[in-house]
Amino acid sequence: MVWLDGKPTLVKGLAWPADDPDLKWKGRYRHERSRKGWSVLDDQILFWKALISEKPKTVIYMANTTSARDTQADTIILERVAELDYAAHRLAIIPDIGFVTVEWRNSGVVFRAHSRTGEFLRERHCPAQASYGSLSVLGPTVSLCVTSTDPIPSNWKEYSSPYLHYRRLDYVAGHTVDFPNDLVAESIATWNADSGDFYMLKLPRACLERIAHDAQFQYISPDKIALASSLWFTPGGAVLSVFSADVEDEEPLMFHHGQHTDPECVSNYLGETSTSTLGPIVVHNHDSGRRITIFKSELLLGDIPVHSEMSSIISSH
């Protein structure tokens, strides 16, 4: 492993389209608002803004960093490339396709694939009680944590994360106050934007019993998923679990990180990559964001022998 020195090799500013009214739009009434986000993958930068009004829409702006490297200009221009006739909740660049959007409806999640210019390609509806977090991208597939329509065991509800509802796609700060607090994100919905194939994966029971998570997961290989979570009993602390992406209830490999802050302040985040190539490490950011643990992917994939203490910790409680 080689640590980089952090010195920039190329610096260019981002320039927005001039006089674009949708970039300045804020809404005039209480029910009118917007949400926005970024997606960065390889040489592509995408900014999106969803306008929630009587006529909802989502506007897409993109830029290519490779072409910008070959010019003398000091800025990279984000160009308006598409306008969609609905207000998306999440969006991600998909290699060789364009981008995928996710829209939450009361009956579930709608995945839609669009070309780079916004042309509609295909869609898929996923029935769900709720959906959470960000899209995880692996090749042409996108994945999202959801609460399925299946009954939730009462012992899972007991350890539902109190912060999970803040990660819901339909959560709006200052407006949403009546979400149930006993839902569990017990499934991962995965859709192939190229073939249209769709499947639901149940998280292993060991990741849901006496352990709480906030839908922070990522692929570390085509068939393995890493999930950040926390113990809800003494000794407390953070847990990183790794399990199969296609075999349900396979015994996960679990790593426990001792706690150094107030139990109510333990956070769990996974470092995000901006390339389509899976990296050699996984970064787990926990303990109120003041502490990180870095894993070699070989360790998490089982290529390096490891003894997990989690089974003994859980069985003793």
N, C-alpha and C positions, 0 to 999 in steps of 0.2 A: 504494500500500500504506500502511495506517495501523497504527502500532504501538500496542497497548493499554498503558495505564498499570499494569495488574495489580490495580487496586483492586476489591475485591469489591462487587457490587451487591446481593447477597442471600446471607446465610449462615444455614443451618439444619443442625442435627445429624441424623444417621441413628439411628433407634431400632430395635432388634431386637425380634421377638416375645418376649413374656415366657414363661419356663418352657418353652421349646422344647427337648426332649431331644436332638434331632438336631444342634442348634447346639453342644451341649456334648460330643457323642459323640467319643471318641478311639480306641476299640477296646481290647480287653483282651489280644489275642493278637498275635503277631508278624506274622501274615498279615493282620490287620485294620488298616486305615489309611483315610485319607480324602484327597481332593484337592478343591480349591475354586478359585473364580475369580469375576471380575466381567465384566459386559458393560454398557456405557453407550451409549445411542443416543437422540439428540434429548431427549425429556423422560422417557425410561424408564431406570430403574436396576435391574439384575438381579444378584443374588448367587446362586451355586449351590454346593452341596456334595455330592460323591459319597462314599457310604459303602461301602467295600469289605469285605464280610464274607460269611458263609454266605448271607445274603439281601441282595445288593447293591441299592442304590437311589440316586437322586439327588433332592435336595429343592431347590425353586426358591423364591426370595423376590424380590418386585418392589415398586417404588415409582414413583409418578408425580410429577415435580417441578413440572409445570404446575399441577396442582390444589393443591399445597402452597403455591404462591406466593399463592394467593387466600385463605389462612387466616392467622390470627394465631399459630398454633402455632409453637414454636421448633424442632420436630423433624419430620422426614419418616419415616414408619413403613414399614419393610420388611415386607410382608405375605407369609405363606406362601401361595403360589398353586397349587403342584403338587408331586406326588411321582411319580417315574418308577421303574419296576421294573428298572432297570439302572444301572450306574455309568458315567456319561459321562466322557469325557476332555477334551472342549472343548464350549463352548456360546456362542451369540451370539444377540442379539436380531435379529429380521428384521422390517422394517416391514410393517404390515398383515397379518401372518401370526401372529406370536407369537415363537417361538424355534426354533433348530435346534441339535441336539446331534450330537456326533461320538463314536463309540465305536470303539476299536481292538480288532480281533480278529486272531488269528494269520494269518487269510487275507486281511486287508485292513481297510478303513475302512467303517463303517456310518454314513451320514447319516440323521438322522430329523428330521422337521418336526412341531412340536407347536403347538397354539393357545396363547394366553396363559394359559389355565387348565390346560394340560397334556394336552389331548385329542390323541391320536395322529392325524396327518393322512396321512403317507406316509413311505417310506424308500427308500434306494438303497444298494446295496453296491458298493464300489470295490475290486477286487483290487489289492493292493500288498504290497511287501516291508517297507515302513516308512512312517511318516507323521510330519510335523514341524510345530512352530510353532503359530501361532494361526490362527483362521479370519479370512479377509478377506471383508467383506460389501459387496456392491454390489446395491442394490435387493433383489429376492427371491433372489439367488444368493449362495452361500457357496463359498469356494475354500480349498484346503489344499495345501501342498507334500507330495509323496510320492515314494518310490522305486517306480517301476512294476515290473511283473513281466517287463519286457523285459530282455534281456542288457545289462549295463553295459560300454561300451568300456573297455579297460584304461587308455587315456590319460586317461580321466575319473577313474578310481579313484585315479590317482596324485596328483590334486589335490583329493581329498575333504577337506573341512574336518574337523580333529580335534575340533572342538566340536559337530559336527552331531548326534552321538548324544545330547548333553545336551538337545537340542530335540525328541527323539522323544516321541510321545504316551505311549508305554509306559515311558519312563524313570522310574525311582524312585531318588532319591539314597540311596546306602548299600545298595541292594538289587540294582541292575542293573549287572553288571560284565562280561557276556559278549556285548555287542553287537558285531557286526562293525564295523571302523573304515574300511572301504573303500566304503561305500554312498554314493551320490550322489542328492540330491533333484533329479532331472532332469525332473520333471513337476509340473504343477499340475492338480489335480482340481477341477472346478467343477460344482456341482449347483444347479439351480433348484428351490427349495423350493415354488414355486407350481405350475409346470407339470410338474415331475418330470424335465425334460431334464437330461442329464448328458454331459460331455465331458472329455477329457484333453488338455492342451496340453503339448507338449515344449518345454523351455526352449531358446533358441537355442544352438547349439554354442559360439558366442563367449563365452557366459556360463558355460561349463563347462570349457573347455580352458585350463589354467593359471590359472584363476580359481576361488576357493572361496567358497561362500556358506553361510549358516546358516538358510535358509528364511525370510528377512525380506523380505517383498514386500507391495505394496499396489496397488490400482487408483488411477490418477490421472485416468482417463476411462473411459467404458464399453468402450473398445477398446484401452486401453494399460495396461501393468503396469510398475511400478518395482521393481527388485530390488537390495538392498544386498549387496556382496561385497568381496573383497580380492584383490589381485595376489599370486601365489605365486612371484614372481621379482623381481630388482632392476629398478626402483627401489622395489618394494613399494607399500604404501598402499592406500587404499580405492577402490572403484569403484561407481558408481551406474549401473545399466543400465536402459534403457527399451525395451520391445519390444511387439509386437502381442499382444493377448489372444486373437486368433482365427486368425492366420496363422502357421503353424509355420515356424521357422528364418528368419524375416525378420531382416535385419541390424539389430542393436540399436543404439541411440544410447547411447554409453558415456562417462561422465565420471570422470576420475581425480583423486583428492585425494592430494597428497603426504603422506608419512608423517613424523610427528614423535616417535613413541615406539617402543619395542621392537616388532619385527615380531610377536612372540608375543602382544602385548597389543592389537593392533588389533581393535576391535569394530565391528559394523555393525548399526545399528538405524534404523528409520524411525519418525518421530513419528506417533502415532496420533490420529485425529480421533474425536470423540464425536457427530458429526452424520451424517445420511444424505446431506447435500449435499457433493459433492466440493469440496475447498478449492482456493484459488488458489496454494498453495505446497506444497512437499514438504520435510520436514526430515530430513536424513541425519545421524545421530549416530554419530560414528566416533572413531578415535584414542583408544581406552580410555575412551570416553564423555566425554572432556574437550574435544571439539571438535565443532561442528556446522556443516554447510553447508546453506544454505537456497536452494532453487531455486524460481523461478516456474514454474508448471505450463506456461505458454506455451512456455518454453524446452525443457522435457522433451517436449512434444508436437510440437515442430518448428515451432511458429508463429513462433518467432524464429530466424533463421538462426544456425547454430553450426558451428564446425569442430572435429571430434573428433580428439584426438591418440591415442586408444586403439589404432586400427588400426595406426599406425606403431610404437607401443610393443610390441604383441603380435607383429607380424611380425618385429621385430628380435630376438625371442627364440624 
